[in-house]
Amino acid sequence: MEYVSSRNKNLRVSAAQAIATGISPDGGLYCPTSFPQLTHADFQTLLSLDYKGRAAFILGKYLTEFSAEELNDFAQKAYADEKFGGADTAPVVTLPDGRHVLELWHGPTCAFKDMALQMLPHLLTASLRKTGETRTCCILVATSGDTGKAALEGFADVPGTKIMVYYPVDGVSPMQKLQMVTQQGENVEVVAIEGNFDDAQSALKRIFTDKSVAQKLDENGMMFSSANSINWGRLAPQIAYYVSAYCDLLSSGRIKHGEKINICVPTGNFGNILAAYIAKQMGLPVNKLICASNANNVLTDFFKCGGVYNCDRPFYLTDSPSMDIKISSNLERLLFYVSGQNDVLVREMMDSLAKTGRYEIPAEMREKIAADFDAGWCDDKGTAETIRTLFEQQDYLSDTHTAVAFRVYEEYQKATGDTTPVVIASTASPFKFCKPVAAALGKQIETDGVGQLDALHALTGREIPKGLASLAGKQPRFDRVVPKEDILDTVDLLVNL
Ligand SMILES: *Cc1c(COP(=O)(O)O)cnc(C)c1O
């Protein structure tokens, strides 16, 4: 299997090279040139496997330089029962009203990012070995809240790696911040920036493709990589849980063989929903993918209003901070595929985005996208109402991001009358966002400390996840705040670590 840059198909690499480097030198994202198809026999095999086996099986279709033994070994370690609270790594819960919820937050940091970031360190260190790389791998991460902690947890004290996380100082929940600043490990660094996620992600893309920075790092025996969803090694493990959810629905009789499902995903950087799109391209029976946004609804406008992507709009801090994003990186991969792998066109559009903050796609691409996708958005008020009705009517406690997806799906159904069974991707534990969740249920929580966990537990009777309860008593280790203009200078911190 070969990977090419979305902006230049002549830049061809293997899976291991794509994972080791994270992003293409021209700023493009590495994309597989074809989608392996899941045959009937494949589904029979998948049905007989547990989550770990299914993940290794799907990864094997893309990471062709990795042996089945290797991938199975990685999956056993990444999705170990003690890390995910049991063998049911990504359970599909069905609500009384029949909607299915794919819970992706049973990992150590309580967000779906664990599904990929528990796997990525194994894939990355093996990729470094396979490509003959001997330099220390410096992983730079921009986070809107959840990737940061999941990446720190995955890479802490992994030999041959260092990791630095940038988070928006006012843009994460108190619990997300506490998780990051108390991170243990000798090879980790955490920096708050005065700016938003887009500022951090754009600065990192510039650093990754800056030759003089790369040279300086090289002189110190180091190289860069990424743990954001621009890295194919982040995205590939996410395909597996959509396939696995389908198998679970099938084997429990909740759907029939070949029956189509809809998938609704609360979206920010467009990584999670892109993984669902890829699963569909591989032959998973999917009708529509519904892209759910919060008030930062640039994607809704893109999907619903004539294929114009326009960042010239306000940036809102919302109760679903992990989706507070205006530049959704992985949309670039979708454009690459729906344009028929037209790298020249993708480069033009991304240049236009960088220079003018907008681009427009041709009508044929719009039609192709409309065949697979629908979209909608919901503000904080709608999110809160949805949390309350889900709790009262379905006895289900949802976090703020998942609630956005529920709401958007309800509106999609009202507008279309579509009765296809739906899987809602549930992306975080409600305990990561105690304050807005409790407020939605009519109770104000005052504290920003771990006491908020007990308050939400008392209010709802739901169990506090271990990974969050264990934060009690931990001391903050990182308090650096830098203006966004100074991100480049902070790379020295990592070099000297
Ligand atoms: C990261 C995140 C999202 C957005 O996922 P993308 O892959 O960036 O679209 C949604 N919800 C939660 C809780 C997240 O952490």
The ligand as an SDF file (V2000), in Angstrom:
LIG
                    3D

 15 15  0  0  0  0  0  0  0  0999 V2000
  -11.3790   15.7070   19.2790 C   0  0  0  0  0  0  0  0  0  0  0  0
  -12.7920   15.6590   19.7070 C   0  0  0  0  0  0  0  0  0  0  0  0
  -13.8430   15.8530   18.8030 C   0  0  0  0  0  0  0  0  0  0  0  0
  -13.5950   16.1960   17.3520 C   0  0  0  0  0  0  0  0  0  0  0  0
  -13.0080   15.1330   16.6510 O   0  0  0  0  0  0  0  0  0  0  0  0
  -12.2880   15.3910   15.2440 P   0  0  0  0  0  0  0  0  0  0  0  0
  -11.6810   14.1080   14.8750 O   0  0  0  0  0  0  0  0  0  0  0  0
  -11.2460   16.4550   15.5320 O   0  0  0  0  0  0  0  0  0  0  0  0
  -13.3160   15.8810   14.3110 O   0  0  0  0  0  0  0  0  0  0  0  0
  -15.1480   15.7050   19.2580 C   0  0  0  0  0  0  0  0  0  0  0  0
  -15.4030   15.4260   20.5360 N   0  0  0  0  0  0  0  0  0  0  0  0
  -14.4250   15.2440   21.4580 C   0  0  0  0  0  0  0  0  0  0  0  0
  -14.7950   14.9490   22.8620 C   0  0  0  0  0  0  0  0  0  0  0  0
  -13.0910   15.3480   21.0700 C   0  0  0  0  0  0  0  0  0  0  0  0
  -12.1240   15.1690   21.9700 O   0  0  0  0  0  0  0  0  0  0  0  0
  1  2  1  0
  2  3  1  0
  2 14  2  0
  3  4  1  0
  3 10  2  0
  4  5  1  0
  5  6  1  0
  6  7  2  0
  6  8  1  0
  6  9  1  0
 10 11  1  0
 11 12  2  0
 12 13  1  0
 12 14  1  0
 14 15  1  0
M  END
$$$$
